[in-house]
Amino acid sequence: MSAIPLRKQFITDENGNKIGVILPMTEYLLVESLLQQSSKIADSRRQFRQKRMQHAVAIMQEEYSKL
């Protein structure tokens, strides 16, 4: 399988930091499924961290209620 070069245009902030990229639609379609998969993984991790934080809050509330 040969590599397909992607043409991209970077979006920069006022300081010149790269904050995004614009791909032509045909090239976006090549990576769309990977981006969606990455987004689902990030959401899953965020939900896991939120549940851990809620658990920690419940433990702390119980401990402080004993004081």
PDBQT receptor file of N, H, CA, C and O in Angstrom, charges set to zero:
ATOM      1  N   MET A   1       0.853  -1.180   0.000  1.00  0.00    +0.000 N 
ATOM      2  CA  MET A   1       0.000   0.000   0.000  1.00  0.00    +0.000 C 
ATOM      3  C   MET A   1       0.891   1.234   0.000  1.00  0.00    +0.000 C 
ATOM      4  O   MET A   1       1.784   1.362   0.838  1.00  0.00    +0.000 OA
ATOM      5  N   SER A   2       0.651   2.124  -0.926  1.00  0.00    +0.000 N 
ATOM      6  H   SER A   2      -0.074   2.019  -1.606  1.00  0.00    +0.000 HD
ATOM      7  CA  SER A   2       1.477   3.326  -1.000  1.00  0.00    +0.000 C 
ATOM      8  C   SER A   2       0.866   4.435  -0.160  1.00  0.00    +0.000 C 
ATOM      9  O   SER A   2      -0.351   4.509   0.011  1.00  0.00    +0.000 OA
ATOM     10  N   ALA A   3       1.721   5.286   0.356  1.00  0.00    +0.000 N 
ATOM     11  H   ALA A   3       2.710   5.226   0.218  1.00  0.00    +0.000 HD
ATOM     12  CA  ALA A   3       1.263   6.409   1.174  1.00  0.00    +0.000 C 
ATOM     13  C   ALA A   3       0.645   7.469   0.278  1.00  0.00    +0.000 C 
ATOM     14  O   ALA A   3       1.117   7.717  -0.831  1.00  0.00    +0.000 OA
ATOM     15  N   ILE A   4      -0.404   8.082   0.770  1.00  0.00    +0.000 N 
ATOM     16  H   ILE A   4      -0.787   7.881   1.671  1.00  0.00    +0.000 HD
ATOM     17  CA  ILE A   4      -1.070   9.154   0.038  1.00  0.00    +0.000 C 
ATOM     18  C   ILE A   4      -0.716  10.469   0.724  1.00  0.00    +0.000 C 
ATOM     19  O   ILE A   4      -1.080  10.677   1.881  1.00  0.00    +0.000 OA
ATOM     20  N   PRO A   5      -0.014  11.355   0.027  1.00  0.00    +0.000 N 
ATOM     21  CA  PRO A   5       0.330  12.632   0.672  1.00  0.00    +0.000 C 
ATOM     22  C   PRO A   5      -0.926  13.479   0.877  1.00  0.00    +0.000 C 
ATOM     23  O   PRO A   5      -1.771  13.571  -0.013  1.00  0.00    +0.000 OA
ATOM     24  N   LEU A   6      -1.039  14.083   2.033  1.00  0.00    +0.000 N 
ATOM     25  H   LEU A   6      -0.352  14.008   2.756  1.00  0.00    +0.000 HD
ATOM     26  CA  LEU A   6      -2.193  14.929   2.336  1.00  0.00    +0.000 C 
ATOM     27  C   LEU A   6      -1.799  16.385   2.197  1.00  0.00    +0.000 C 
ATOM     28  O   LEU A   6      -0.752  16.801   2.694  1.00  0.00    +0.000 OA
ATOM     29  N   ARG A   7      -2.632  17.161   1.525  1.00  0.00    +0.000 N 
ATOM     30  H   ARG A   7      -3.482  16.823   1.121  1.00  0.00    +0.000 HD
ATOM     31  CA  ARG A   7      -2.424  18.606   1.426  1.00  0.00    +0.000 C 
ATOM     32  C   ARG A   7      -3.226  19.229   2.559  1.00  0.00    +0.000 C 
ATOM     33  O   ARG A   7      -4.414  18.946   2.715  1.00  0.00    +0.000 OA
ATOM     34  N   LYS A   8      -2.588  20.058   3.333  1.00  0.00    +0.000 N 
ATOM     35  H   LYS A   8      -1.623  20.288   3.207  1.00  0.00    +0.000 HD
ATOM     36  CA  LYS A   8      -3.298  20.641   4.468  1.00  0.00    +0.000 C 
ATOM     37  C   LYS A   8      -2.923  22.104   4.635  1.00  0.00    +0.000 C 
ATOM     38  O   LYS A   8      -1.854  22.548   4.215  1.00  0.00    +0.000 OA
ATOM     39  N   GLN A   9      -3.814  22.821   5.246  1.00  0.00    +0.000 N 
ATOM     40  H   GLN A   9      -4.682  22.460   5.587  1.00  0.00    +0.000 HD
ATOM     41  CA  GLN A   9      -3.600  24.230   5.551  1.00  0.00    +0.000 C 
ATOM     42  C   GLN A   9      -3.767  24.384   7.055  1.00  0.00    +0.000 C 
ATOM     43  O   GLN A   9      -4.816  24.055   7.607  1.00  0.00    +0.000 OA
ATOM     44  N   PHE A  10      -2.738  24.880   7.709  1.00  0.00    +0.000 N 
ATOM     45  H   PHE A  10      -1.885  25.148   7.260  1.00  0.00    +0.000 HD
ATOM     46  CA  PHE A  10      -2.798  25.027   9.157  1.00  0.00    +0.000 C 
ATOM     47  C   PHE A  10      -3.492  26.319   9.547  1.00  0.00    +0.000 C 
ATOM     48  O   PHE A  10      -3.347  27.345   8.883  1.00  0.00    +0.000 OA
ATOM     49  N   ILE A  11      -4.242  26.252  10.627  1.00  0.00    +0.000 N 
ATOM     50  H   ILE A  11      -4.359  25.418  11.167  1.00  0.00    +0.000 HD
ATOM     51  CA  ILE A  11      -4.872  27.424  11.223  1.00  0.00    +0.000 C 
ATOM     52  C   ILE A  11      -4.006  27.803  12.426  1.00  0.00    +0.000 C 
ATOM     53  O   ILE A  11      -3.695  26.959  13.266  1.00  0.00    +0.000 OA
ATOM     54  N   THR A  12      -3.627  29.058  12.500  1.00  0.00    +0.000 N 
ATOM     55  H   THR A  12      -3.880  29.744  11.817  1.00  0.00    +0.000 HD
ATOM     56  CA  THR A  12      -2.773  29.503  13.599  1.00  0.00    +0.000 C 
ATOM     57  C   THR A  12      -3.480  30.576  14.412  1.00  0.00    +0.000 C 
ATOM     58  O   THR A  12      -4.362  31.275  13.913  1.00  0.00    +0.000 OA
ATOM     59  N   ASP A  13      -3.075  30.694  15.679  1.00  0.00    +0.000 N 
ATOM     60  H   ASP A  13      -2.358  30.126  16.084  1.00  0.00    +0.000 HD
ATOM     61  CA  ASP A  13      -3.612  31.761  16.513  1.00  0.00    +0.000 C 
ATOM     62  C   ASP A  13      -2.790  33.023  16.292  1.00  0.00    +0.000 C 
ATOM     63  O   ASP A  13      -1.899  33.044  15.443  1.00  0.00    +0.000 OA
ATOM     64  N   GLU A  14      -3.081  34.068  17.045  1.00  0.00    +0.000 N 
ATOM     65  H   GLU A  14      -3.805  34.051  17.734  1.00  0.00    +0.000 HD
ATOM     66  CA  GLU A  14      -2.399  35.347  16.846  1.00  0.00    +0.000 C 
ATOM     67  C   GLU A  14      -0.910  35.288  17.153  1.00  0.00    +0.000 C 
ATOM     68  O   GLU A  14      -0.157  36.167  16.734  1.00  0.00    +0.000 OA
ATOM     69  N   ASN A  15      -0.476  34.255  17.886  1.00  0.00    +0.000 N 
ATOM     70  H   ASN A  15      -1.088  33.542  18.227  1.00  0.00    +0.000 HD
ATOM     71  CA  ASN A  15       0.940  34.095  18.202  1.00  0.00    +0.000 C 
ATOM     72  C   ASN A  15       1.652  33.159  17.228  1.00  0.00    +0.000 C 
ATOM     73  O   ASN A  15       2.844  32.896  17.383  1.00  0.00    +0.000 OA
ATOM     74  N   GLY A  16       0.939  32.662  16.239  1.00  0.00    +0.000 N 
ATOM     75  H   GLY A  16      -0.030  32.876  16.114  1.00  0.00    +0.000 HD
ATOM     76  CA  GLY A  16       1.536  31.768  15.262  1.00  0.00    +0.000 C 
ATOM     77  C   GLY A  16       1.519  30.298  15.663  1.00  0.00    +0.000 C 
ATOM     78  O   GLY A  16       2.090  29.459  14.965  1.00  0.00    +0.000 OA
ATOM     79  N   ASN A  17       0.864  29.976  16.787  1.00  0.00    +0.000 N 
ATOM     80  H   ASN A  17       0.399  30.657  17.353  1.00  0.00    +0.000 HD
ATOM     81  CA  ASN A  17       0.760  28.579  17.226  1.00  0.00    +0.000 C 
ATOM     82  C   ASN A  17      -0.271  27.849  16.379  1.00  0.00    +0.000 C 
ATOM     83  O   ASN A  17      -1.358  28.371  16.133  1.00  0.00    +0.000 OA
ATOM     84  N   LYS A  18       0.065  26.641  15.933  1.00  0.00    +0.000 N 
ATOM     85  H   LYS A  18       0.948  26.217  16.133  1.00  0.00    +0.000 HD
ATOM     86  CA  LYS A  18      -0.871  25.850  15.137  1.00  0.00    +0.000 C 
ATOM     87  C   LYS A  18      -1.983  25.334  16.045  1.00  0.00    +0.000 C 
ATOM     88  O   LYS A  18      -1.719  24.659  17.040  1.00  0.00    +0.000 OA
ATOM     89  N   ILE A  19      -3.235  25.657  15.691  1.00  0.00    +0.000 N 
ATOM     90  H   ILE A  19      -3.449  26.205  14.882  1.00  0.00    +0.000 HD
ATOM     91  CA  ILE A  19      -4.370  25.247  16.518  1.00  0.00    +0.000 C 
ATOM     92  C   ILE A  19      -5.373  24.387  15.758  1.00  0.00    +0.000 C 
ATOM     93  O   ILE A  19      -6.332  23.891  16.349  1.00  0.00    +0.000 OA
ATOM     94  N   GLY A  20      -5.166  24.206  14.471  1.00  0.00    +0.000 N 
ATOM     95  H   GLY A  20      -4.386  24.608  13.991  1.00  0.00    +0.000 HD
ATOM     96  CA  GLY A  20      -6.088  23.397  13.684  1.00  0.00    +0.000 C 
ATOM     97  C   GLY A  20      -5.545  23.193  12.292  1.00  0.00    +0.000 C 
ATOM     98  O   GLY A  20      -4.489  23.714  11.934  1.00  0.00    +0.000 OA
ATOM     99  N   VAL A  21      -6.277  22.432  11.518  1.00  0.00    +0.000 N 
ATOM    100  H   VAL A  21      -7.135  22.009  11.809  1.00  0.00    +0.000 HD
ATOM    101  CA  VAL A  21      -5.859  22.141  10.145  1.00  0.00    +0.000 C 
ATOM    102  C   VAL A  21      -7.093  22.020   9.268  1.00  0.00    +0.000 C 
ATOM    103  O   VAL A  21      -8.136  21.536   9.705  1.00  0.00    +0.000 OA
ATOM    104  N   ILE A  22      -6.963  22.462   8.038  1.00  0.00    +0.000 N 
ATOM    105  H   ILE A  22      -6.115  22.855   7.682  1.00  0.00    +0.000 HD
ATOM    106  CA  ILE A  22      -8.032  22.329   7.051  1.00  0.00    +0.000 C 
ATOM    107  C   ILE A  22      -7.553  21.350   5.990  1.00  0.00    +0.000 C 
ATOM    108  O   ILE A  22      -6.482  21.525   5.408  1.00  0.00    +0.000 OA
ATOM    109  N   LEU A  23      -8.355  20.319   5.743  1.00  0.00    +0.000 N 
ATOM    110  H   LEU A  23      -9.225  20.177   6.216  1.00  0.00    +0.000 HD
ATOM    111  CA  LEU A  23      -8.046  19.337   4.705  1.00  0.00    +0.000 C 
ATOM    112  C   LEU A  23      -9.078  19.434   3.593  1.00  0.00    +0.000 C 
ATOM    113  O   LEU A  23     -10.243  19.730   3.856  1.00  0.00    +0.000 OA
ATOM    114  N   PRO A  24      -8.670  19.192   2.368  1.00  0.00    +0.000 N 
ATOM    115  CA  PRO A  24      -9.676  19.070   1.306  1.00  0.00    +0.000 C 
ATOM    116  C   PRO A  24     -10.602  17.896   1.640  1.00  0.00    +0.000 C 
ATOM    117  O   PRO A  24     -10.176  16.932   2.277  1.00  0.00    +0.000 OA
ATOM    118  N   MET A  25     -11.852  17.973   1.216  1.00  0.00    +0.000 N 
ATOM    119  H   MET A  25     -12.198  18.755   0.698  1.00  0.00    +0.000 HD
ATOM    120  CA  MET A  25     -12.850  16.971   1.581  1.00  0.00    +0.000 C 
ATOM    121  C   MET A  25     -12.416  15.560   1.204  1.00  0.00    +0.000 C 
ATOM    122  O   MET A  25     -12.619  14.629   1.983  1.00  0.00    +0.000 OA
ATOM    123  N   THR A  26     -11.829  15.384   0.039  1.00  0.00    +0.000 N 
ATOM    124  H   THR A  26     -11.664  16.140  -0.594  1.00  0.00    +0.000 HD
ATOM    125  CA  THR A  26     -11.410  14.037  -0.370  1.00  0.00    +0.000 C 
ATOM    126  C   THR A  26     -10.370  13.476   0.585  1.00  0.00    +0.000 C 
ATOM    127  O   THR A  26     -10.356  12.273   0.846  1.00  0.00    +0.000 OA
ATOM    128  N   GLU A  27      -9.503  14.325   1.106  1.00  0.00    +0.000 N 
ATOM    129  H   GLU A  27      -9.514  15.302   0.894  1.00  0.00    +0.000 HD
ATOM    130  CA  GLU A  27      -8.487  13.863   2.043  1.00  0.00    +0.000 C 
ATOM    131  C   GLU A  27      -9.073  13.677   3.444  1.00  0.00    +0.000 C 
ATOM    132  O   GLU A  27      -8.660  12.781   4.180  1.00  0.00    +0.000 OA
ATOM    133  N   TYR A  28     -10.026  14.520   3.804  1.00  0.00    +0.000 N 
ATOM    134  H   TYR A  28     -10.361  15.249   3.206  1.00  0.00    +0.000 HD
ATOM    135  CA  TYR A  28     -10.693  14.358   5.096  1.00  0.00    +0.000 C 
ATOM    136  C   TYR A  28     -11.386  12.998   5.164  1.00  0.00    +0.000 C 
ATOM    137  O   TYR A  28     -11.337  12.321   6.192  1.00  0.00    +0.000 OA
ATOM    138  N   LEU A  29     -12.023  12.607   4.081  1.00  0.00    +0.000 N 
ATOM    139  H   LEU A  29     -12.063  13.157   3.247  1.00  0.00    +0.000 HD
ATOM    140  CA  LEU A  29     -12.742  11.336   4.061  1.00  0.00    +0.000 C 
ATOM    141  C   LEU A  29     -11.802  10.155   4.290  1.00  0.00    +0.000 C 
ATOM    142  O   LEU A  29     -12.233   9.111   4.779  1.00  0.00    +0.000 OA
ATOM    143  N   LEU A  30     -10.524  10.306   3.945  1.00  0.00    +0.000 N 
ATOM    144  H   LEU A  30     -10.174  11.154   3.548  1.00  0.00    +0.000 HD
ATOM    145  CA  LEU A  30      -9.548   9.242   4.184  1.00  0.00    +0.000 C 
ATOM    146  C   LEU A  30      -9.272   9.039   5.672  1.00  0.00    +0.000 C 
ATOM    147  O   LEU A  30      -8.986   7.921   6.102  1.00  0.00    +0.000 OA
ATOM    148  N   VAL A  31      -9.356  10.108   6.459  1.00  0.00    +0.000 N 
ATOM    149  H   VAL A  31      -9.589  11.016   6.111  1.00  0.00    +0.000 HD
ATOM    150  CA  VAL A  31      -9.016  10.023   7.885  1.00  0.00    +0.000 C 
ATOM    151  C   VAL A  31     -10.224  10.175   8.802  1.00  0.00    +0.000 C 
ATOM    152  O   VAL A  31     -10.077  10.123  10.023  1.00  0.00    +0.000 OA
ATOM    153  N   GLU A  32     -11.411  10.361   8.241  1.00  0.00    +0.000 N 
ATOM    154  H   GLU A  32     -11.531  10.404   7.249  1.00  0.00    +0.000 HD
ATOM    155  CA  GLU A  32     -12.616  10.614   9.028  1.00  0.00    +0.000 C 
ATOM    156  C   GLU A  32     -12.862   9.538  10.080  1.00  0.00    +0.000 C 
ATOM    157  O   GLU A  32     -13.137   9.862  11.236  1.00  0.00    +0.000 OA
ATOM    158  N   SER A  33     -12.769   8.275   9.705  1.00  0.00    +0.000 N 
ATOM    159  H   SER A  33     -12.546   8.012   8.766  1.00  0.00    +0.000 HD
ATOM    160  CA  SER A  33     -13.054   7.203  10.661  1.00  0.00    +0.000 C 
ATOM    161  C   SER A  33     -12.042   7.201  11.805  1.00  0.00    +0.000 C 
ATOM    162  O   SER A  33     -12.401   6.915  12.947  1.00  0.00    +0.000 OA
ATOM    163  N   LEU A  34     -10.787   7.516  11.511  1.00  0.00    +0.000 N 
ATOM    164  H   LEU A  34     -10.495   7.748  10.583  1.00  0.00    +0.000 HD
ATOM    165  CA  LEU A  34      -9.774   7.593  12.568  1.00  0.00    +0.000 C 
ATOM    166  C   LEU A  34     -10.078   8.736  13.532  1.00  0.00    +0.000 C 
ATOM    167  O   LEU A  34      -9.913   8.592  14.743  1.00  0.00    +0.000 OA
ATOM    168  N   LEU A  35     -10.517   9.859  13.000  1.00  0.00    +0.000 N 
ATOM    169  H   LEU A  35     -10.652   9.976  12.016  1.00  0.00    +0.000 HD
ATOM    170  CA  LEU A  35     -10.858  11.000  13.848  1.00  0.00    +0.000 C 
ATOM    171  C   LEU A  35     -12.054  10.690  14.740  1.00  0.00    +0.000 C 
ATOM    172  O   LEU A  35     -12.069  11.054  15.916  1.00  0.00    +0.000 OA
ATOM    173  N   GLN A  36     -13.045  10.024  14.184  1.00  0.00    +0.000 N 
ATOM    174  H   GLN A  36     -13.033   9.728  13.229  1.00  0.00    +0.000 HD
ATOM    175  CA  GLN A  36     -14.222   9.668  14.978  1.00  0.00    +0.000 C 
ATOM    176  C   GLN A  36     -13.855   8.672  16.073  1.00  0.00    +0.000 C 
ATOM    177  O   GLN A  36     -14.339   8.779  17.199  1.00  0.00    +0.000 OA
ATOM    178  N   GLN A  37     -13.009   7.711  15.747  1.00  0.00    +0.000 N 
ATOM    179  H   GLN A  37     -12.615   7.624  14.832  1.00  0.00    +0.000 HD
ATOM    180  CA  GLN A  37     -12.569   6.726  16.727  1.00  0.00    +0.000 C 
ATOM    181  C   GLN A  37     -11.790   7.407  17.848  1.00  0.00    +0.000 C 
ATOM    182  O   GLN A  37     -11.978   7.086  19.021  1.00  0.00    +0.000 OA
ATOM    183  N   SER A  38     -10.921   8.340  17.493  1.00  0.00    +0.000 N 
ATOM    184  H   SER A  38     -10.767   8.601  16.540  1.00  0.00    +0.000 HD
ATOM    185  CA  SER A  38     -10.138   9.074  18.477  1.00  0.00    +0.000 C 
ATOM    186  C   SER A  38     -11.044   9.891  19.391  1.00  0.00    +0.000 C 
ATOM    187  O   SER A  38     -10.795   9.986  20.593  1.00  0.00    +0.000 OA
ATOM    188  N   SER A  39     -12.088  10.476  18.825  1.00  0.00    +0.000 N 
ATOM    189  H   SER A  39     -12.290  10.399  17.849  1.00  0.00    +0.000 HD
ATOM    190  CA  SER A  39     -13.032  11.260  19.606  1.00  0.00    +0.000 C 
ATOM    191  C   SER A  39     -13.778  10.385  20.606  1.00  0.00    +0.000 C 
ATOM    192  O   SER A  39     -13.999  10.797  21.744  1.00  0.00    +0.000 OA
ATOM    193  N   LYS A  40     -14.166   9.185  20.193  1.00  0.00    +0.000 N 
ATOM    194  H   LYS A  40     -13.986   8.850  19.268  1.00  0.00    +0.000 HD
ATOM    195  CA  LYS A  40     -14.867   8.262  21.095  1.00  0.00    +0.000 C 
ATOM    196  C   LYS A  40     -13.964   7.843  22.247  1.00  0.00    +0.000 C 
ATOM    197  O   LYS A  40     -14.424   7.725  23.382  1.00  0.00    +0.000 OA
ATOM    198  N   ILE A  41     -12.687   7.617  21.968  1.00  0.00    +0.000 N 
ATOM    199  H   ILE A  41     -12.313   7.712  21.045  1.00  0.00    +0.000 HD
ATOM    200  CA  ILE A  41     -11.737   7.240  23.016  1.00  0.00    +0.000 C 
ATOM    201  C   ILE A  41     -11.578   8.381  24.007  1.00  0.00    +0.000 C 
ATOM    202  O   ILE A  41     -11.558   8.157  25.218  1.00  0.00    +0.000 OA
ATOM    203  N   ALA A  42     -11.466   9.602  23.500  1.00  0.00    +0.000 N 
ATOM    204  H   ALA A  42     -11.482   9.783  22.516  1.00  0.00    +0.000 HD
ATOM    205  CA  ALA A  42     -11.327  10.766  24.378  1.00  0.00    +0.000 C 
ATOM    206  C   ALA A  42     -12.565  10.931  25.259  1.00  0.00    +0.000 C 
ATOM    207  O   ALA A  42     -12.441  11.237  26.445  1.00  0.00    +0.000 OA
ATOM    208  N   ASP A  43     -13.764  10.730  24.687  1.00  0.00    +0.000 N 
ATOM    209  H   ASP A  43     -13.865  10.481  23.724  1.00  0.00    +0.000 HD
ATOM    210  CA  ASP A  43     -15.001  10.824  25.472  1.00  0.00    +0.000 C 
ATOM    211  C   ASP A  43     -15.031   9.759  26.558  1.00  0.00    +0.000 C 
ATOM    212  O   ASP A  43     -15.433  10.034  27.689  1.00  0.00    +0.000 OA
ATOM    213  N   SER A  44     -14.611   8.552  26.223  1.00  0.00    +0.000 N 
ATOM    214  H   SER A  44     -14.285   8.328  25.304  1.00  0.00    +0.000 HD
ATOM    215  CA  SER A  44     -14.590   7.461  27.186  1.00  0.00    +0.000 C 
ATOM    216  C   SER A  44     -13.644   7.782  28.348  1.00  0.00    +0.000 C 
ATOM    217  O   SER A  44     -13.981   7.547  29.508  1.00  0.00    +0.000 OA
ATOM    218  N   ARG A  45     -12.479   8.311  28.038  1.00  0.00    +0.000 N 
ATOM    219  H   ARG A  45     -12.206   8.502  27.095  1.00  0.00    +0.000 HD
ATOM    220  CA  ARG A  45     -11.520   8.683  29.080  1.00  0.00    +0.000 C 
ATOM    221  C   ARG A  45     -12.063   9.802  29.958  1.00  0.00    +0.000 C 
ATOM    222  O   ARG A  45     -11.880   9.790  31.176  1.00  0.00    +0.000 OA
ATOM    223  N   ARG A  46     -12.734  10.770  29.333  1.00  0.00    +0.000 N 
ATOM    224  H   ARG A  46     -12.883  10.779  28.344  1.00  0.00    +0.000 HD
ATOM    225  CA  ARG A  46     -13.317  11.889  30.084  1.00  0.00    +0.000 C 
ATOM    226  C   ARG A  46     -14.382  11.383  31.048  1.00  0.00    +0.000 C 
ATOM    227  O   ARG A  46     -14.438  11.817  32.199  1.00  0.00    +0.000 OA
ATOM    228  N   GLN A  47     -15.228  10.465  30.582  1.00  0.00    +0.000 N 
ATOM    229  H   GLN A  47     -15.183  10.113  29.648  1.00  0.00    +0.000 HD
ATOM    230  CA  GLN A  47     -16.272   9.898  31.437  1.00  0.00    +0.000 C 
ATOM    231  C   GLN A  47     -15.660   9.103  32.588  1.00  0.00    +0.000 C 
ATOM    232  O   GLN A  47     -16.159   9.164  33.711  1.00  0.00    +0.000 OA
ATOM    233  N   PHE A  48     -14.590   8.363  32.325  1.00  0.00    +0.000 N 
ATOM    234  H   PHE A  48     -14.184   8.313  31.412  1.00  0.00    +0.000 HD
ATOM    235  CA  PHE A  48     -13.912   7.596  33.362  1.00  0.00    +0.000 C 
ATOM    236  C   PHE A  48     -13.350   8.529  34.436  1.00  0.00    +0.000 C 
ATOM    237  O   PHE A  48     -13.506   8.273  35.630  1.00  0.00    +0.000 OA
ATOM    238  N   ARG A  49     -12.694   9.616  34.005  1.00  0.00    +0.000 N 
ATOM    239  H   ARG A  49     -12.567   9.824  33.035  1.00  0.00    +0.000 HD
ATOM    240  CA  ARG A  49     -12.137  10.578  34.978  1.00  0.00    +0.000 C 
ATOM    241  C   ARG A  49     -13.250  11.235  35.781  1.00  0.00    +0.000 C 
ATOM    242  O   ARG A  49     -13.095  11.461  36.982  1.00  0.00    +0.000 OA
ATOM    243  N   GLN A  50     -14.364  11.543  35.137  1.00  0.00    +0.000 N 
ATOM    244  H   GLN A  50     -14.489  11.359  34.162  1.00  0.00    +0.000 HD
ATOM    245  CA  GLN A  50     -15.479  12.168  35.838  1.00  0.00    +0.000 C 
ATOM    246  C   GLN A  50     -16.047  11.221  36.898  1.00  0.00    +0.000 C 
ATOM    247  O   GLN A  50     -16.362  11.655  38.006  1.00  0.00    +0.000 OA
ATOM    248  N   LYS A  51     -16.180   9.949  36.575  1.00  0.00    +0.000 N 
ATOM    249  H   LYS A  51     -15.925   9.597  35.674  1.00  0.00    +0.000 HD
ATOM    250  CA  LYS A  51     -16.692   8.982  37.548  1.00  0.00    +0.000 C 
ATOM    251  C   LYS A  51     -15.742   8.841  38.728  1.00  0.00    +0.000 C 
ATOM    252  O   LYS A  51     -16.183   8.744  39.873  1.00  0.00    +0.000 OA
ATOM    253  N   ARG A  52     -14.427   8.828  38.452  1.00  0.00    +0.000 N 
ATOM    254  H   ARG A  52     -14.069   8.907  37.522  1.00  0.00    +0.000 HD
ATOM    255  CA  ARG A  52     -13.450   8.741  39.548  1.00  0.00    +0.000 C 
ATOM    256  C   ARG A  52     -13.552   9.964  40.454  1.00  0.00    +0.000 C 
ATOM    257  O   ARG A  52     -13.471   9.843  41.676  1.00  0.00    +0.000 OA
ATOM    258  N   MET A  53     -13.731  11.146  39.854  1.00  0.00    +0.000 N 
ATOM    259  H   MET A  53     -13.797  11.244  38.861  1.00  0.00    +0.000 HD
ATOM    260  CA  MET A  53     -13.844  12.370  40.638  1.00  0.00    +0.000 C 
ATOM    261  C   MET A  53     -15.123  12.350  41.478  1.00  0.00    +0.000 C 
ATOM    262  O   MET A  53     -15.103  12.746  42.644  1.00  0.00    +0.000 OA
ATOM    263  N   GLN A  54     -16.224  11.896  40.899  1.00  0.00    +0.000 N 
ATOM    264  H   GLN A  54     -16.240  11.574  39.953  1.00  0.00    +0.000 HD
ATOM    265  CA  GLN A  54     -17.474  11.807  41.651  1.00  0.00    +0.000 C 
ATOM    266  C   GLN A  54     -17.338  10.841  42.817  1.00  0.00    +0.000 C 
ATOM    267  O   GLN A  54     -17.874  11.092  43.897  1.00  0.00    +0.000 OA
ATOM    268  N   HIS A  55     -16.634   9.751  42.610  1.00  0.00    +0.000 N 
ATOM    269  H   HIS A  55     -16.198   9.547  41.733  1.00  0.00    +0.000 HD
ATOM    270  CA  HIS A  55     -16.398   8.778  43.682  1.00  0.00    +0.000 C 
ATOM    271  C   HIS A  55     -15.564   9.424  44.794  1.00  0.00    +0.000 C 
ATOM    272  O   HIS A  55     -15.861   9.252  45.976  1.00  0.00    +0.000 OA
ATOM    273  N   ALA A  56     -14.533  10.158  44.414  1.00  0.00    +0.000 N 
ATOM    274  H   ALA A  56     -14.292  10.298  43.454  1.00  0.00    +0.000 HD
ATOM    275  CA  ALA A  56     -13.684  10.835  45.402  1.00  0.00    +0.000 C 
ATOM    276  C   ALA A  56     -14.490  11.859  46.193  1.00  0.00    +0.000 C 
ATOM    277  O   ALA A  56     -14.308  11.991  47.403  1.00  0.00    +0.000 OA
ATOM    278  N   VAL A  57     -15.375  12.578  45.520  1.00  0.00    +0.000 N 
ATOM    279  H   VAL A  57     -15.523  12.470  44.537  1.00  0.00    +0.000 HD
ATOM    280  CA  VAL A  57     -16.214  13.571  46.198  1.00  0.00    +0.000 C 
ATOM    281  C   VAL A  57     -17.119  12.876  47.212  1.00  0.00    +0.000 C 
ATOM    282  O   VAL A  57     -17.287  13.362  48.330  1.00  0.00    +0.000 OA
ATOM    283  N   ALA A  58     -17.693  11.756  46.833  1.00  0.00    +0.000 N 
ATOM    284  H   ALA A  58     -17.556  11.360  45.924  1.00  0.00    +0.000 HD
ATOM    285  CA  ALA A  58     -18.577  11.019  47.748  1.00  0.00    +0.000 C 
ATOM    286  C   ALA A  58     -17.813  10.562  48.986  1.00  0.00    +0.000 C 
ATOM    287  O   ALA A  58     -18.327  10.644  50.101  1.00  0.00    +0.000 OA
ATOM    288  N   ILE A  59     -16.596  10.086  48.793  1.00  0.00    +0.000 N 
ATOM    289  H   ILE A  59     -16.178  10.020  47.887  1.00  0.00    +0.000 HD
ATOM    290  CA  ILE A  59     -15.770   9.655  49.929  1.00  0.00    +0.000 C 
ATOM    291  C   ILE A  59     -15.453  10.839  50.837  1.00  0.00    +0.000 C 
ATOM    292  O   ILE A  59     -15.545  10.730  52.060  1.00  0.00    +0.000 OA
ATOM    293  N   MET A  60     -15.084  11.957  50.244  1.00  0.00    +0.000 N 
ATOM    294  H   MET A  60     -15.010  12.045  49.250  1.00  0.00    +0.000 HD
ATOM    295  CA  MET A  60     -14.744  13.141  51.051  1.00  0.00    +0.000 C 
ATOM    296  C   MET A  60     -15.975  13.661  51.796  1.00  0.00    +0.000 C 
ATOM    297  O   MET A  60     -15.864  14.061  52.955  1.00  0.00    +0.000 OA
ATOM    298  N   GLN A  61     -17.133  13.663  51.158  1.00  0.00    +0.000 N 
ATOM    299  H   GLN A  61     -17.224  13.339  50.217  1.00  0.00    +0.000 HD
ATOM    300  CA  GLN A  61     -18.352  14.115  51.838  1.00  0.00    +0.000 C 
ATOM    301  C   GLN A  61     -18.649  13.226  53.027  1.00  0.00    +0.000 C 
ATOM    302  O   GLN A  61     -19.038  13.711  54.089  1.00  0.00    +0.000 OA
ATOM    303  N   GLU A  62     -18.469  11.943  52.854  1.00  0.00    +0.000 N 
ATOM    304  H   GLU A  62     -18.152  11.549  51.991  1.00  0.00    +0.000 HD
ATOM    305  CA  GLU A  62     -18.712  11.016  53.972  1.00  0.00    +0.000 C 
ATOM    306  C   GLU A  62     -17.728  11.277  55.122  1.00  0.00    +0.000 C 
ATOM    307  O   GLU A  62     -18.113  11.280  56.291  1.00  0.00    +0.000 OA
ATOM    308  N   GLU A  63     -16.470  11.492  54.778  1.00  0.00    +0.000 N 
ATOM    309  H   GLU A  63     -16.156  11.490  53.828  1.00  0.00    +0.000 HD
ATOM    310  CA  GLU A  63     -15.453  11.740  55.801  1.00  0.00    +0.000 C 
ATOM    311  C   GLU A  63     -15.736  13.057  56.553  1.00  0.00    +0.000 C 
ATOM    312  O   GLU A  63     -15.639  13.109  57.779  1.00  0.00    +0.000 OA
ATOM    313  N   TYR A  64     -16.085  14.112  55.808  1.00  0.00    +0.000 N 
ATOM    314  H   TYR A  64     -16.164  14.069  54.812  1.00  0.00    +0.000 HD
ATOM    315  CA  TYR A  64     -16.342  15.395  56.461  1.00  0.00    +0.000 C 
ATOM    316  C   TYR A  64     -17.615  15.378  57.297  1.00  0.00    +0.000 C 
ATOM    317  O   TYR A  64     -17.723  16.112  58.279  1.00  0.00    +0.000 OA
ATOM    318  N   SER A  65     -18.584  14.542  56.914  1.00  0.00    +0.000 N 
ATOM    319  H   SER A  65     -18.497  13.945  56.116  1.00  0.00    +0.000 HD
ATOM    320  CA  SER A  65     -19.826  14.481  57.682  1.00  0.00    +0.000 C 
ATOM    321  C   SER A  65     -19.594  13.858  59.070  1.00  0.00    +0.000 C 
ATOM    322  O   SER A  65     -20.406  14.038  59.978  1.00  0.00    +0.000 OA
ATOM    323  N   LYS A  66     -18.494  13.135  59.222  1.00  0.00    +0.000 N 
ATOM    324  H   LYS A  66     -17.835  12.989  58.484  1.00  0.00    +0.000 HD
ATOM    325  CA  LYS A  66     -18.159  12.499  60.504  1.00  0.00    +0.000 C 
ATOM    326  C   LYS A  66     -17.519  13.480  61.480  1.00  0.00    +0.000 C 
ATOM    327  O   LYS A  66     -17.434  13.201  62.676  1.00  0.00    +0.000 OA
ATOM    328  N   LEU A  67     -17.071  14.622  60.977  1.00  0.00    +0.000 N 
ATOM    329  H   LEU A  67     -17.140  14.849  60.006  1.00  0.00    +0.000 HD
ATOM    330  CA  LEU A  67     -16.393  15.596  61.854  1.00  0.00    +0.000 C 
ATOM    331  C   LEU A  67     -17.331  16.345  62.761  1.00  0.00    +0.000 C 
ATOM    332  O   LEU A  67     -16.892  17.187  63.543  1.00  0.00    +0.000 OA
TER     333      LEU A  67
